[in-house]
């Protein structure tokens, strides 16, 4: 047994949805006792740190039902079955922003909420954006407003708590560290 490993004894599927599945696992703990773990299964996602040629960060504002409010985020979306993260990043950039880029670089990946979910999000940077000749359609249930801002404006949106998600806060710190918006 690996250090701190929790061996699954039994899994009960609770819900299978369009975006997530929910299961409850009965596990054996490292000390031999048992416990239950509620787990959200997610196919993974990508997000894009998108910069225009004049060094403005491209963001989208959209309503997030779990929060019951709109927030401002970097463009992002769910991986489709078998889809490569870079392919998804380019698709989401084009669909949500109307921009594309020849410079799409992998930055990092991280788990969003490892205490209860297995979602792994891949972060890409896209620089020297150019508008698409023909805009792509958003998903049928997706409504976004495009926002382009300077580093200072992005930091102000964080202070005003209009940006409150980890991937977007990470993006702002990443850009600041790289000096790409100055």
N, C-alpha and C positions, 0 to 999 in steps of 0.2 A: 504494500500500500504506500502511495506517495505521501509525503509530509502534508498533514492536514486534509487529506482526501476524504470526501464523503461519498461512500459507495451507495449507489442507487439500489434500493431493494424493490421498489415498485413505483410505477408512474401512472397517474390517472389524468387523462385528457379531460379538461374542463370545457374548453372552447376552441374552435378553429375558425379564424376570421380571415378577412381579406388582407389585413396587414400583419396581424399577430396571432399567435396561438398561446393558450394558457394551459399550464399543467401543474399538478401538485406531485412532487416526488417525496416518497418516504425514503430517508437516507440513514445509513449507519455512520455515526460520527467516529472520529479517531479514537475516542475513549470507549467505543463499543455500544454506547447508547444510541437511540434512534430519535429522529426528528423529522419534521415536514418542511419542505421548501416550495414556495409558490414561485413559479418560473414563467416569465414571458419569453417566448421564442420569437425571434425576429429575423428576417432574411438578410439584414444588413443594409447599410445606406452609404451614400456619398454626400459630400458637401464641397463646394467650390469657393475658394478665396479668389474672387474675380476683380481684376484691376484694369481700368481703362488706360488708354495711352497717356491721358493727362493725370494719371495716378489717383483716380477716384475709385473707391471701393463700391462695388455693385451689390446692393442688398435688395431683399424683397420683403414687403410687409404682407402678412397674411393672418387670417383669423385662425386661432388654435382652440378648438372646441374643449379639450381638457382644461385649458386655462380660462376659458370663457372671455377671451380678449384677443386682440391683434398684437403681434409682436413683429419686430424687424429682425431678419436673419440673413445669413449668407444663403445662396441658392443650394438646395439639397433635395434628395429624393431617395426612395427605396430601390434597392437592387431587385431586378427581375430574376426569375430562376435561370441559372446558368450564365447570367450577364457578368462580364468583367467590370470591376470598379471604374476603370478609366473610360470605358464605353458609357457607363451610366453617368459619370461626371460630365462628359461632353453633352450627352442628351439633356441632362437637367440644366446645364448652363444655357443651352440653346433654347429649350422650351420656356424656362422661367424668365430669361433676361433678353432674349432676342440677339444675343451676342455669341460669337464663337472665337476660338483662338487656336493658333498653331503651337502655342507654348503652354501645354498642360503638363504640370509636373506633380508627381506624388510628393506629399509633404509628410504625412504620418497617418496612423490609424489608432483609434482608441475605443474602449468599451464605454458606452454612455451611462449605464447604471448597473454595474456588475453585481450589485446586491440582489437583484431580482430579474434582470434581463440579460440575454446574450447578444444584444445588438452591438455590432462592430461597425463604426463609421470610418470611412476612408476620406481623408482630406486631400484635396488637390488645389494647386494654385494655377490660375490662368491669367497670363499677362498679355499686354498688347492686344486687347480685345478689339474686334471689328464687328460691326453690325451684320447680321445675316441678310442676304439679299431677299429672302422670303421667310417671314416669321413663322415659327412652328407653333402648333396648338398646344395649350396646356391640357392637362387631364380634365375630363368633363366636370369633376368636382373640385377643381382647383381655381382659386381666384387670388391673384397677387398684384401688388402695385410695386413698380420698380423705383428704387431710390439709389442715387449715386451721391457719395459724400466723401469729404476729406477725412484724414485721420482725426483731426480735432472734432469734426462733426460726429464721427462714429463714437468717439470717446464721450461726447456729450450725450448721445443717445443712450449709452450705457448708464451714465449718471442719472439720466431721467427715467431709467428702468424701462425704456422702450426696446432695448436689447437686453434679454435676460437668459438666453440659452448659452450653454457651454461652448458649442462649436463656433458661434459667432464671437464670443468673448475671446476664445482661443485665437481666432483669425485676426482679431484686432491686435492682440499681443504679439502674434507671429509677425505681422506686418511692421509693427513698431520695432521689434528686434532686428528685422532685416533691413529696415530703413527704406523700404520700397515706396513709401508714400511721401517721402520728403524730396 
